[in-house]
Structure formats: structure tokens, C-alpha cells
Amino acid sequence: MQGFIRTTQGQLEFHHENDELSLVPVDIAGLGLRRVRIANLPAELPDRILRETMSKYGTVKGISKESWSKAYRFPVSNGFRIVELRLKFQIHHIW
């Protein structure tokens, strides 16, 4: 990627349908602040355990639970949690 950025001097041309030309900056994505969606967690798993587990990848800023649609009468957890963290290391997919 670094070679590509050097070759293009960090910019690419984008041609719009109306023949307008835009210069688009290209750079390597940083780790930064990310939201990670985690599936199939048991409802009884405390956020503390998830925070401890995810903290090896960076600083956990917050954890929220997803719910099924608000069209239902009562909020029901759908088993997903969103972890917002400032990454220090890449997270690899675990299947």
C-alpha cells in the first residue's frame, strides 16, 4: 500500500458522470476509534467480561446492546453487542 501511495502521490482522479473531475486523497487507514459488532453472545454475559476481552485490542470506550425493532411492544435483546474502542492492534475475524 505504501508503494501505491508513493506512486500516486497520495491522490487519485475520480471522473463523475457529468465529466467533472475530483482529486481524491488516498492514505493508509489508521487504527483509530472503531465500532465492533459482536454476535451470538449469551444475554447473561456481563459487559465486564466483554470489556476485559476486548481491552487487549485497545481502550474500550463503551458497550451497548442491540435490540429487535421498536415495532415490538417491549425491547428484546437480539444477541448483538456493539463495542466502541480505540484500537491499538488489528482485530482478526474469528469464525
C-alpha positions as CSV (number, residue, x, y, z in Angstrom):
1,M,0.0,0.0,0.0
2,Q,2.8,2.4,0.8
3,G,4.3,1.8,-2.7
4,F,0.9,2.6,-4.2
5,I,0.6,5.8,-2.3
6,R,4.1,6.9,-3.3
7,T,3.3,6.1,-7.0
8,T,0.1,8.1,-7.0
9,Q,1.5,10.8,-4.7
10,G,-1.5,10.1,-2.4
11,Q,-4.2,11.2,-4.9
12,L,-6.4,9.6,-7.4
13,E,-8.6,11.1,-10.1
14,F,-12.4,10.4,-10.0
15,H,-14.4,11.1,-13.1
16,H,-18.0,11.9,-12.4
17,E,-20.8,11.1,-14.8
18,N,-21.2,14.9,-15.6
19,D,-17.5,14.9,-16.7
20,E,-16.4,16.7,-13.6
21,L,-13.0,15.6,-12.2
22,S,-12.3,15.3,-8.5
23,L,-8.9,14.6,-6.8
24,V,-9.4,12.1,-4.1
25,P,-6.8,11.8,-1.3
26,V,-5.6,8.2,-0.6
27,D,-4.0,7.2,2.7
28,I,-3.5,4.2,4.8
29,A,-6.4,3.8,7.3
30,G,-5.3,4.2,10.9
31,L,-6.5,2.1,13.7
32,G,-8.4,4.9,15.5
33,L,-11.8,4.7,17.0
34,R,-13.9,1.8,15.8
35,R,-17.3,0.2,16.5
36,V,-17.1,-3.6,16.5
37,R,-20.4,-5.6,16.3
38,I,-20.2,-8.9,18.1
39,A,-22.9,-11.6,17.5
40,N,-24.3,-14.5,19.3
41,L,-23.4,-13.5,22.9
42,P,-25.5,-15.0,25.7
43,A,-27.7,-12.4,27.4
44,E,-26.2,-13.3,30.8
45,L,-22.6,-12.5,29.7
46,P,-21.7,-9.4,31.7
47,D,-20.3,-6.4,29.9
48,R,-17.3,-6.6,32.3
49,I,-16.1,-9.8,30.7
50,L,-16.5,-8.4,27.2
51,R,-14.7,-5.2,28.2
52,E,-11.8,-7.3,29.6
53,T,-11.6,-9.5,26.5
54,M,-11.7,-6.5,24.0
55,S,-9.3,-4.4,26.0
56,K,-6.4,-6.4,24.7
57,Y,-7.1,-4.7,21.3
58,G,-7.4,-1.2,22.7
59,T,-9.2,1.1,25.0
60,V,-12.9,0.3,25.3
61,K,-15.0,3.5,25.3
62,G,-18.4,1.8,25.6
63,I,-20.6,-1.2,25.2
64,S,-24.2,-1.2,24.0
65,K,-26.7,-3.9,23.4
66,E,-28.8,-4.1,20.2
67,S,-32.5,-4.8,20.4
68,W,-35.1,-6.1,18.0
69,S,-37.2,-3.5,16.2
70,K,-39.0,-0.9,18.2
71,A,-42.2,-2.1,16.4
72,Y,-42.4,-4.8,19.1
73,R,-44.1,-4.0,22.3
74,F,-41.1,-4.5,24.6
75,P,-37.4,-4.1,23.9
76,V,-35.8,-7.6,23.4
77,S,-32.1,-8.1,23.0
78,N,-31.1,-9.7,19.7
79,G,-27.8,-11.1,20.9
80,F,-25.6,-8.5,19.4
81,R,-23.4,-6.0,21.3
82,I,-21.6,-3.0,19.9
83,V,-18.1,-2.3,21.4
84,E,-16.7,1.1,20.7
85,L,-12.9,1.1,21.2
86,R,-9.8,3.0,20.3
87,L,-7.7,0.3,18.6
88,K,-4.1,-0.3,19.3
89,F,-4.0,-3.6,17.4
90,Q,-5.9,-5.0,14.5
91,I,-8.7,-7.4,15.3
92,H,-8.8,-10.5,13.1
93,H,-12.1,-12.2,12.2
94,I,-12.8,-15.3,14.4
95,W,-15.2,-17.7,12.7
